[in-house]
């Protein structure tokens, strides 16, 4: 009896440790933010009458960095210096080149089709052409079914609810610390005026982070941008739970599943 109790205690301890680890990992994934940062620069101080794409590419430089849990997992992409893409876990760099570089299979020389194969292909093509009206009819009937579902007031309420929840979650991911400044010339006075007009329209949203001047007569791309932010999966998880618990959303999912099962059976 004592041995059995000892075994049960060991099993219970192991289960508690596993449960604690699962809870810790879940809390880390949901609440520890994924941080991101970007930098970019186009150094083009000279005004040009025409766009010089090679020169702009030569003057382009930038990087994007993503990290999680004090850089326990991190990724970085940079141009033109450094690795184009570098991913590190616990400080060790993953050999992405080994996964991305693959040997191309040798192409076989084209083989001439026999007369029998040509006749078979012709019959197959004729059958496919004859099946087109039936397929079009099925697609039309499916579209009518789904449009009828979309016309329901409960479906429209569900769509509005989903969009509101997703928009509310994504608001937490918009970077608060960023800027885009410099000179943007598009070689046309009207286009230059449009640049200034757009900056004026967006000023209440950008709060002065978008500061662009323009060259009204020439092409010029002398720009600098930098920003950072973070993402917590908790906001998306909370939005997903609220969406699933909504009665209109559940009714919509049930209708779509029912229609899908009917089409499969048909």
N, C-alpha and C positions, 0 to 999 in steps of 0.2 A: 504493500500500500504506500509506504514511504517513497519507494522508487517511482511509482506512478505520479505521486504529487510533485516530486522533483522534476520529472519530465514535463508535466503540465506547466510548472513554474517557468522552466526554460523556454518552452514554446510560447507562453504568454509574454515573457520578456522580449523574445525575438520579435513577436508581432507588434509589441508596443514600440520597439526601436524602429521597425520598418514603418509603422504608422507615423511616428514622429519625424522620420526622414522625409516621408511623402509630404507631410504638412509643411515642413521647413522649405522644401523645394517649391511647393505650390505658392507659399507666401513670397519667396524670392522672385519667382517668375511673375507673379501678379503685381507686386509692389515695388520691386527694385527697378528703377527706370533704365531703359535703353537710351543712352545718350548719343547724339549725333552732332557733327560739326562739319561745316564746309567752308572752303576758301576758294576764291577764283579771281583771276586778273587777266585783262587784255590790255597790254601796254601799246597803245596806238596813238601817240600824241600828234602825229602829222595828219593833216586833212588831205583827203584824196578825192580826185574826180571820179574814180571808179573803184569798185571793191576789189581789193587784192587778197583773195582767199588764202594763198600760200603764206603771205606775210602775216596775216591774222593768226593762222595756225601756229606759226613759229613764235608769235608773241603771247600765245595762250598758255596759261598755267593755272593749275587748280588741284584741289584734293578734297576728298570726302572721307570722314572717319566715323566709325560706329563702334561703341564699346558698351560692355555690360558688366556689372559687378566688379568695379575697380579694375577694369581692363582684364578681367579673367577671360573674357572672350572679346576679341576686337577684330575689326576689319578696316582696311584702308585702301583707297584707290587714289592714285596720283598721276598727274600728267604735267610735264613730260618726264620729270625726274622720278627716280625710285621705281618700285614695282607697280605695274598697272593695277594689280589687285593682290593684296596680302592679307591673309587671315591667320590669326594667332589664337591659340587656346593654351592657357596657363603659361604664356610666354613662348610656346613652341610654334613655329611657323608651319602651317600645313603645306605640303608639296602640291600645290594646285596644278603646276605645270604637268605633273605626271597624270593627273586625271583629265586635264583639258586637251593634252596632246594625244591624239590617237592615230594609228596608222590607217590610211585609206585603203579600202579593199580594192584589189586590182580589178579593173573593169574587163569583163569578158568581151571578146569580139562579137559584133552583131551576127546573129545566126538567121539565115534566110528561112522564112516560114514556108512550110509545104502547102500544097494545094488543099489538102484535107483540113489543115489548121486554118487556112484562109476562109474556107466555107464555114467552119465552126464559128470563127470570129464573126462572120457575116450574120449567121443565124442568131448568135448571142446579141449582136447589136440590134437586129430587128426586134427581138424579144424585149430588149430594154426600151426601145422606142415605143413599142405597143403598150408597155406598162406605164408610160409617162402620164396619160390621162387619169389612170387609177390613183397614182401617187399624188397628182395635183389635187384630185378630189379629197383624198385623205388629209392632205395638208390644209385644204380649205375648211373641212369639217373640224379639224383640231383648232384652227384659228378661231372659228366661230364659237367653239366651246370655251376657249380661254378668254375671248373678248366678252362673252356673257359673264364669266366670272369677274373680269375686271370692271364691268359696269355695275356690280353690286355696291351699294353704299358701304357695307362692311369691309369690302376689299379696299375701297378708296380710303376708308378710315385706317385700315391696317397699313397701307403704303405710307400715308402721312405720318403715322406713329413711328414706323421703322425709320423713315428719313429724319424725323425729329430726334430720335434717340441716337442715330449714327452721327448726325451733325453735332449734337451735344457732346458726344465722345471725342470726335475729331477736333473740337475746339481746344481740347487739352493738349493736342499735339502740334499746334501751330507754334512756330518759334517766336519767342518774345524778344530775343536779342539777335538782331540781324540788320544789315544795311546793304543797299545797292546804290552806288554813287559813281559819278563820272560824267563823261560827255558821250552822247549818242547822236551822231549825225547820219541822216538817211538820204542825203543828197537832194532834198526837195524841201522848199520852204513850208509847203502844206504839211508834209510829214513831220518836219521839225516842230511846227505848231501843235500837231497832234500829240507828239511826245510830251510837251509841256502841259497840254490839256489833260492827258491821262494822269500825269503826276498830280495835277491839281484835284482831279476827281478822287484819286486814291489817298489824298493826304489825310482825311479823317481816319482811314483804316491803317495806313502805314505809319502815321504819327511822326512824320519827318524822316523815317528810315529810308525812304525812296527819294534820292536827291539827284536828279538828272538835269544836266544842261544839254543844249543841242547846238549843232552846227547846221545852219539853215541851208547852206549852199553845197556842202561837201559831205563825203562819207567819212565818218570817224567813229571808232569804237574804242574809246579809252575808258574802260569800266573796271570797277573793283567791287567785290561782294564778299561778305563774310557773315556767318551766322551759326547759331547753335541752339539746341533744344533737347527735349527728352520725351520719351514715350513710356507710359505705364500701361501694361495690358489690363490692369484692373478696370479701367474705364470701358474698354471694349467688352470685357467679360460681364461687367454690370449691365451694359446696354444689351448684350445678348440675352441675359437672364430676363430682363424686363420685356424684351421683344417676345421671347418664347411664352412668357406668362400672360401676354395680352390675349384676350378672348378673340378679337377680330383676326389677329395673326394666326392663332391656332385654327380658326375656322377656315381661313384661306389655305393653310397648309393641308388641312383635311380635304378640301375641295380639289386641290391640285393632285394630291395622291390618288383620290378617287378617279379623277379623269385619266390620270396616267395609267392606273390599273385597267380601266375600261379600254384604253387604246392598245395596251399590251395584249389583252384578251381578244380584242378584235383582230 
